[in-house]
Structures are given as structure tokens and as C-alpha cells.
Amino acid sequence: MNKNIKKIISAVLVTASFSCMAAFNVFAAPKYVNITGEPVAVREEPGTSARYMQKVHYGDQLVYCGEKNDKKGVRWYQIKLSDDKKGWVTSAYAETVDSKEIGKVEVTTKLLNVREKASLTSEVLGIAKKGAQFDYFSVKKDSSDQLWYRVHYGDDMQAWLLGTYCEVVKEQGKSDTKTDTKTDTKTKGKTVEITASPVNVRSKASLNGSKLGTVSKGKRYEFLASDTDEKGRLWYKISYTSGKSGWVLASLSKIVNDGGTTDTSTTSKTTTTTTTTATAKVTAKQVQITANALHVRDKADIKGKILTTVKNGKKFAYISSKKDSDGKTWYQIEYKSGKKGWIHSDYAKLTETTVSTTPATKAADKKVRITGSKVVVRASASKSGKYLGKVTKGKTFQYLAAKKDAKGNKWYQIQYTSKQKGWVMASLSELVTTGTKATTTATTATTKAVSKQVEIIESPVNVRESASTSSKKIGSTSEGKKYVYLATKKDEKDRTWYQIQYKTDKKGWVLGTFCKVV
């Protein structure tokens, strides 16, 4: 009897604490830090030389307490750990979560268990009362097809609420107002503009929905409703054709509040001027970085894969711009020869310079020079194209055409032999113009090759026999060490690894998360 009374009292106290916390969350939802590396060291102070505390893992979302630059100018985020402890993580492997990306759910039943995992058999961490609200980051379905919300619960970020007894009061990417995600009545005057091409239209708000057709970039359609799928992705319901409706991913479109249904795909101002004069003046755009360290991503989205990090003051060639689902502008830049990526415009500025140029060179005047050591020539512009042979570094061939493959890789078509044409990857070659100075078309015999190096940025880092965490460990290295860079490779989890000259007679692999190419 006494044990039962103790359990009841404990449940009441937990419920009371939840009510207080929920009320606080409604008016002052905390900011969060999303961990993007695996694993990431937490330190007592901002800086890699500070005392190590513990590790956090990819996908963890921790309460944001502040931020600060270390002596090298690198941004660090202070986060809240368990038992009210605080620590620091580097922005190289973490990012702050925009408040718009955080959803909110409200408990609709009298009492609801808060569980450790998305399962009815999982451990109960506490009890939530009807009306209690929680920040949520993602959704998941269990083996019984029941929906669960991953919520912020005290210091434990991995807590789950059963969706059957919850209601979404704030969608991820929307304002903090209670709406029915499936029957938004305030749709009048709203249109959905497609921001990518092509975009699939589906029968339901899910990638599992049957494909009804495709729509192209710039097209606008009447907005009908919004919903989230089993993975928390936002979808928009549109009036697809006369009398028919369908769903498109919000990440590939945006809401426009002008009430228009006009096709604006031809209204973008792209002007090309052709001149036949000996010289012409054109305006070249550049993007200058204004943040201490800024991530370059593979798409115009804060959740895009990090390709590299660029530093304050650096300038890059501007390619294009695009707005994300929140209406924020991103710039596409060429961050490395032949490599493109996206940066957030809040941390960069667009500049223009006027330069004199000569008329466009005809294809017949262009050559392709091989920059890789042994480059494969293929019958088509694809890595799966038929193998024709290999060419060595420094060889030049007549340029015929350029093309991108299905993955966006650029290829050059060359006159491989007198009777045969072939394709080589643009990243392993370069275009040169016949008749230009030797300094731009060839490397003299006295020019010294600059070897790339890999610098270790964490301590300690394991050196392995092959590019996998399950591979045999052949040693370890520490922060600041530099090694000759030999090759790069992706593992089964799409993580980048670098092969280094570990010792005079020994090669090894290190995980790209803990090093950088210099």
C-alpha cells in the first residue's frame, strides 16, 4: 500500500513539473544546437586545446546557451548537458537550429507517458498532462504504424510522445499558431511556387504516394493545405490540374501570398549580350564571405550536406541565387575549380567588378588539358560509360563539347584519337585556349608540384587500414599533425575518408570529420 502511495505522489510531482515546463516553453522556447558530426567532442572552454568532457553524436539537439570565438576565430556553441552541466562544441560540426524549424505539439489526453523510445514497451521517463506543450524536431512510425513525436524533455533530448494523443500546434517552418495541418482554412490568396525542376506531384503527403505527374521551376498553383509525413517533412497540397489536386514537397517549393496563379517561369531577368567587337566590358559578380567560418552546402538549405568551410574575407565566383522554404536567400558559388556549393546570404555579400573581355572563343580554338594522373576516357558522359582507355597528366586534346551527367558531374568531350571521340571528367581536366600564353596553357619544367596535405583538427584520431570505422586500427594521431594527402573515398554511410602517408613506409585512412585538406 505504501509503495502505491509513493508511486502516485511521484506521478503527481512529475506532472506538476511538466506543467510548469510546458508553460515556460509556450512563451520562451529555447534555441537548440544540432550536431552534424560523428562523434563530436564537448570541451570545457571554446578551443580544441580545452579539457575534454564527453562526446555528443550526429542528430543530437541540445539546448543552446551562447556562442563565442576561440583564439583562431572559430565559432563555438555552448550547450546544456545533463545534470545542468554546460560545455562547448565547434561550429565545424554543429549548427544552431532556426526557431522556425522547431515544431510544437500539445497533449490532448488527460495523462500521457513520455517514453525513452518510440515504442509502447519503452521505459517511461515521466507523465505529461493534458494541455502541456513540447518542442518537437521529428516524427517516426513504429512497427504498428503508430506515429510518434521526438520532443525536448528536460535534459534528455531523446524523448517520445505517442501521436495519437497529441496535436500539432506549430508546424516546423511555420508561425506559432494553432492550425489543423490537414485542413488549413486560411488558403485564400495563397499560391505555391515551384523552386526546383522537375518536382513530382504525389497522391498523398509522402514519398510513398503514387506519382501523378511533374511540375517545373517557376510554375505557380493554388495552395489548398499542408501536412507532414512520417519523417516530419512538410508538404503542400496544390490544385494540380482542373478538378485534380496533389502534394509537393515544401523543400522544393514556397508559399507566395499574392493570390496569383500566373506562370512566372518566363519572368526571370536573364539577359545575355553578344558583341562582335575586339573587346567588351562585362560585370562579373563575386561573393565575399563576412563570417569567421561559413559552411558550403550541397543545396540551398540549412540541412544540406556540408561540402567544405570557407573563411572571412574570401571571395568566390558567383553563379546563381535561390530562396529556401523560409524565404532566405542562398548564393551558389564556385568554391574550388570545377566544384560548386551553396552559402547563406546572411553571412556573405555580393560584389560586382567590371572587367574587359575578348569575344567568346570558338570550340575549335579550345583544348582540354588533363590534370589528373591517369584519367579514364569513356564513350559517354557517365562513370558507367564504356571504357575506351586512359590518358596521362599534361596531355591535351581537341575540345568538342561539354555535358553534365545524372549526378551533376561535368564532362568534356574530346577528340581522343583521329577516328574516335571520348569523354573525360571536368574535375580531372581543364579547358585551355589555343594561342594563350604558356603560363596559362602549360606548366614549365622548372615549376614545382605543390603536394596537398591533410591536417588533423581533433585529438586523438584513429588511423585505419581502410576507409571504414570497422577497419583495423594501425595507429593514432593528434591535432595539428600534417600528412601527405594521397586519395579520398566514401564509406557505406557516405562519410568522407582521406588516405595519408602515415609513416615513411605505411599508408592509412582518417575520417574526414577530424581533419581537413590544406
C-alpha positions, -999 to +999 in steps of 0.1 A: +000+000+000+028+024+009+046+017-024+014+025-043+010+058-025+047+067-033+041+060-070+010+082-071+028+111-053+058+107-077+035+108-107+018+140-094+051+157-088+064+148-123+031+160-138+033+193-120+069+198-131+058+191-167+030+217-165+055+243-153+080+235-180+053+234-207+040+268-197+076+282-200+081+266-234+049+283-248+063+318-241+101+313-243+111+283-264+148+277-261+172+277-291+189+245-299+222+233-314+221+204-339+252+181-340+263+175-376+295+154-369+300+119-356+312+119-329+319+154-317+339+163-286+324+186-259+350+208-242+350+229-210+360+261-230+359+271-267+390+257-283+405+223-292+431+226-265+404+229-238+397+200-214+376+172-230+343+165-212+323+139-233+311+131-268+278+140-285+265+124-316+251+131-351+215+143-349+216+153-312+198+185-305+209+202-273+198+235-256+218+265-269+234+286-241+256+310-260+284+313-286+320+326-287+350+326-310+383+309-300+418+323-304+418+312-341+385+329-348+365+297-350+329+299-337+319+276-307+285+270-293+278+265-256+253+237-249+235+223-219+243+188-209+227+165-183+229+175-146+229+212-155+264+209-169+275+231-198+301+225-225+313+238-259+312+223-294+328+237-325+306+251-353+326+230-377+304+200-366+273+218-352+248+244-362+221+264-345+185+254-352+163+282-365+132+286-344+111+281-375+124+246-378+111+237-344+076+224-342+053+222-312+028+196-301+002+197-274-011+167-253-048+161-259-054+133-233-057+135-195-023+119-189+003+108-214+035+088-208+068+103-220+089+075-233+126+069-239+120+054-274+092+054-300+076+023-286+048+014-262+072-010-245+099+016-239+108+030-205+086+057-192+105+089-183+076+109-170+039+118-174+026+148-193-007+164-185-034+175-210-026+209-225+012+205-219+032+217-250+066+204-261+091+214-288+094+186-314+121+180-340+110+149-360+084+122-363+086+085-366+063+055-371+067+023-351+062-013-362+025-009-357+024+021-380+017+044-350+031+080-352+055+093-325+069+128-319+105+133-308+104+161-282+125+182-260+122+168-224+143+182-197+180+174-203+171+142-223+166+152-259+156+116-269+121+115-255+090+105-275+052+111-273+026+090-290+010+110-318-025+095-312-028+117-281-010+148-294-020+177-317+004+198-337+000+235-327+030+247-346+044+231-377+081+231-385+088+261-406+056+280-396+045+306-371+034+297-335-004+295-341-027+265-336-037+252-370-050+219-384-022+207-406-046+188-429-074+214-432-059+249-433-089+272-440-068+303-445-058+294-480-074+322-499-049+343-518-020+319-513-002+301-541+026+276-542+056+284-564+078+256-575+115+263-568+132+232-584+128+213-616+113+187-621+092+182-590+070+152-585+033+157-576+020+128-554-013+115-544-006+120-507+019+139-484+045+111-486+073+099-509+053+067-509+024+084-525+017+075-562+032+099-587+005+119-605+029+139-627+057+165-626+058+203-624+087+226-633+105+255-616+087+288-616+052+274-620+025+285-595-005+267-583-034+273-558-024+264-523-050+241-506-035+227-474-002+215-457+008+183-439+038+165-426+048+129-435+062+101-413+096+117-413+085+152-404+089+166-439+065+194-448+042+190-479+019+214-497-014+204-513-019+222-546-046+224-573-026+204-598-049+205-628-085+213-634-105+194-608-074+175-595-052+181-565-018+167-554+011+171-530+046+186-535+075+188-510+078+221-493+116+220-496+111+222-534+085+250-534+074+280-514+043+298-504+035+331-522+009+354-506-001+373-538-031+352-548-017+349-584-018+317-605+002+331-633+031+311-648+061+331-638+087+307-653+095+332-681+097+364-660+132+359-645+155+385-658+184+367-675+199+389-702+227+376-725+246+402-745+266+392-776+292+415-791+315+412-821+339+440-811+375+433-802+369+439-765+338+442-744+332+453-708+311+429-686+302+429-650+315+399-630+298+391-597+317+378-567+306+366-533+327+378-503+324+359-470+316+380-439+315+353-412+346+339-395+338+304-408+309+295-431+297+261-443+293+255-480+265+230-486+254+208-515+219+225-517+203+258-507+191+245-473+205+246-438+201+208-438+222+204-469+253+183-467+284+203-457+310+202-486+336+225-470+341+256-448+353+290-461+368+318-441+361+355-436+372+378-464+375+351-491+360+358-525+344+333-549+328+335-583+290+340-581+269+315-601+233+320-591+210+326-561+179+308-547+155+311-518+148+283-494+114+272-479+118+300-453+123+327-479+160+331-471+184+338-499+214+315-507+243+321-531+257+294-554+295+298-556+324+280-572+344+273-541+370+252-559+379+248-595+350+228-610+332+224-577+301+243-567+281+248-535+256+270-516+262+295-488+237+315-467+235+352-479+233+364-443+270+357-439+282+369-473+279+399-496+276+402-534+300+424-551+304+435-588+335+443-608+338+455-644+363+437-665+373+437-701+370+405-721+376+393-756+348+377-777+338+342-769+363+317-782+350+291-807+351+255-797+376+248-824+401+271-805+397+252-772+417+224-759+412+200-729+443+195-708+444+165-685+452+175-648+447+141-632+475+114-632+456+087-650+422+097-663+397+073-678+382+082-712+347+069-717+323+065-746+296+086-729+294+113-703+290+089-673+311+069-649+292+038-663+301+047-699+321+022-719+358+023-711+380+035-740+413+040-724+434+062-701+452+095-706+480+109-685+485+143-668+496+172-691+482+157-724+460+180-744+431+171-768+407+190-791+376+201-771+343+192-788+315+197-762+305+197-725+278+179-707+265+170-672+256+135-661+226+125-640+245+133-607+255+168-619+292+159-627+305+179-657+323+161-686+343+173-716+341+156-750+375+153-767+389+140-799+405+110-783+421+096-814+420+107-851+389+085-855+374+083-820+358+107-797+355+103-759+345+119-726+367+128-696+356+143-662+359+181-660+372+178-624+402+159-637+409+182-667+407+219-677+398+240-707+426+260-723+425+283-753+449+278-783+473+307-786+473+318-750+505+324-731+524+294-718+517+304-683+480+296-688+483+266-711+513+247-698+535+240-669+572+247-674+598+221-665+610+242-636+576+245-619+575+226-586+544+205-579+527+215-546+516+184-527+483+186-508+484+178-471+458+166-446+459+184-412+444+168-381+419+191-363+409+168-333+427+147-307+431+117-307+422+104-342+425+068-352+444+058-384+429+028-400+439+002-426+409+010-449+382+037-452+358+023-425+353+025-388+353-013-386+387-015-403+418-025-383+434+004-364+471+008-373+478+038-351+466+072-339+475+109-345+468+142-328+456+177-335+479+199-357+498+170-373+501+172-411+505+143-436+508+140-474+474+136-489+471+105-512+434+099-520+398+103-508+369+078-505+334+075-492+323+047-469+290+029-467+275+058-446+286+084-472+313+097-449+345+111-465+378+095-456+413+107-465+443+084-473+475+097-458+512+088-458+511+079-422+547+068-419+576+065-444+566+030-454+530+030-442+497+044-456+465+048-437+430+063-436+415+090-414+379+101-411+373+135-428+353+147-398+385+151-379+408+166-405+410+190-434+429+192-467+454+221-467 
